[in-house]
């Protein structure tokens, strides 16, 4: 893996985990909003890094060159899905969002789950920031070695 590839993977990951943090922050901010449905970010690997995928990529290259192929990997943000669990029904006749029977649906956000998910996303963001910082330091040290 080249330094440029490491920087590209780190940059994509920063973007993805930044989006995750924003989604969880929005969920937490809407805990008391009636009829708000919790959003769940969906992430996927950018390459097939399964054993089957590795064997498929090897079948043509490994015997010709004698080396294993490099799978770049990384993460991609593929969208948001809504949490299917229903919020609690609360009797509030006269509320603008009340149904015909006078009930509103409370938000289905569980603050403990979203705070934990936001902490995980923050740690992943920090880890990818460290990858970029280390890659940058390696590139700078390589330039310094080249000057000597």
Secondary structure by P-SEA (a helix, b strand, c coil): ccaaaaaaaaaaaaaaaaaaaaaaaaaaaacccccbbbbbbbbbbcccccaaaaaaaaccccccccbbbbcbbbbbbccccccccccbbbbbcccccccccbbbbcccccaaaaaaaaaaaaaaaaaaaaaaaaaaaaaaaaaaaaac
